[in-house]
Amino acid sequence: MTLHTTRHHYQGFDADVLDTVLAAGVAVVDPGPETRMRFWGEKSRRDLTALAADPVFGPRLEGRVHADLLPGSSRPGPGGPDRP
């Protein structure tokens, strides 16, 4: 399944949606590591267990979460949108 594009040409993943699809056992197209992932932090409605366990997307989630913790990060906090 392709989840990383919309009819409005947005390129990225919503971590909650990706977790839901992976938990249902649906294979998701991997567009590569340059595709952004929106992580909702404490506002997330899911525990992201399926996403964290995925061999492809799990490491990307970890990198996204840790990117917000790095000093001098230009990205917003865990509850904010992912920007280029």
Backbone torsions as a table, in degrees:
resi	resn	phi	psi	omega
1	MET	NA	141.3	177.1
2	THR	-97.7	117.0	-178.8
3	LEU	-114.0	-11.3	-169.6
4	HIS	-90.6	1.1	175.7
5	THR	-129.5	152.4	176.5
6	THR	-124.2	172.6	177.8
7	ARG	-66.3	-15.4	177.6
8	HIS	-94.3	10.4	176.1
9	HIS	68.0	21.8	172.8
10	TYR	-70.0	135.1	178.0
11	GLN	-113.1	108.4	177.5
12	GLY	166.4	169.1	179.1
13	PHE	-113.2	143.3	167.3
14	ASP	-96.4	121.0	-175.1
15	ALA	-58.4	-37.8	-179.9
16	ASP	-65.7	-44.1	179.9
17	VAL	-66.2	-45.1	179.2
18	LEU	-60.0	-42.2	178.2
19	ASP	-61.6	-42.1	-180.0
20	THR	-62.0	-45.2	-178.6
21	VAL	-67.4	-45.1	178.5
22	LEU	-63.3	-38.7	178.8
23	ALA	-63.4	-28.8	178.3
24	ALA	-81.3	-3.5	177.4
25	GLY	85.7	14.3	-179.6
26	VAL	-86.2	132.5	177.0
27	ALA	-73.6	136.6	-177.9
28	VAL	-115.7	134.5	178.6
29	VAL	-64.4	132.5	177.5
30	ASP	-95.1	109.3	-178.8
31	PRO	-84.1	-2.8	-179.4
32	GLY	109.2	163.1	-173.8
33	PRO	-69.8	-14.8	-179.5
34	GLU	-75.6	-12.3	179.1
35	THR	-76.3	127.8	-175.9
36	ARG	-70.3	156.9	176.3
37	MET	-129.2	126.1	176.3
38	ARG	-88.1	122.4	-179.3
39	PHE	-114.9	127.0	-172.7
40	TRP	-92.8	-3.6	178.3
41	GLY	58.4	-130.7	-177.9
42	GLU	-67.2	-16.9	179.2
43	LYS	-84.1	-5.3	-179.4
44	SER	-61.5	143.4	178.2
45	ARG	-97.4	1.5	-178.7
46	ARG	-129.2	163.5	178.6
47	ASP	-88.7	-7.2	176.4
48	LEU	61.8	24.6	-179.8
49	THR	-62.8	-45.8	-179.3
50	ALA	-65.6	-39.3	178.6
51	LEU	-65.5	-45.5	-179.9
52	ALA	-63.5	-32.1	-178.3
53	ALA	-82.1	-13.8	-178.0
54	ASP	-70.1	132.2	-176.6
55	PRO	-66.9	-23.6	179.3
56	VAL	-94.8	-53.4	-173.0
57	PHE	-83.9	-22.9	179.0
58	GLY	-58.4	-50.0	178.0
59	PRO	-62.5	-31.8	177.8
60	ARG	-69.0	-38.1	175.9
61	LEU	-62.2	-45.1	180.0
62	GLU	-60.1	-43.6	178.6
63	GLY	-64.1	-37.3	179.5
64	ARG	-66.8	-43.8	179.7
65	VAL	-64.1	-45.4	-177.9
66	HIS	-71.9	-25.8	178.5
67	ALA	-60.1	-34.7	179.6
68	ASP	-71.6	-19.3	-177.1
69	LEU	-93.2	-11.2	-178.3
70	LEU	-72.4	138.3	176.6
71	PRO	-61.6	137.2	178.9
72	GLY	76.9	13.1	179.3
73	SER	-63.0	134.6	178.8
74	SER	-89.4	-2.3	179.5
75	ARG	-85.7	152.1	176.1
76	PRO	-69.0	169.4	179.1
77	GLY	-61.3	174.2	-175.0
78	PRO	-57.5	-25.1	-179.7
79	GLY	-89.3	-5.8	-175.2
80	GLY	-95.6	170.3	-179.2
81	PRO	-71.7	153.9	178.1
82	ASP	-86.5	123.1	-177.4
83	ARG	-118.0	151.7	178.9
84	PRO	-65.2	NA	NA
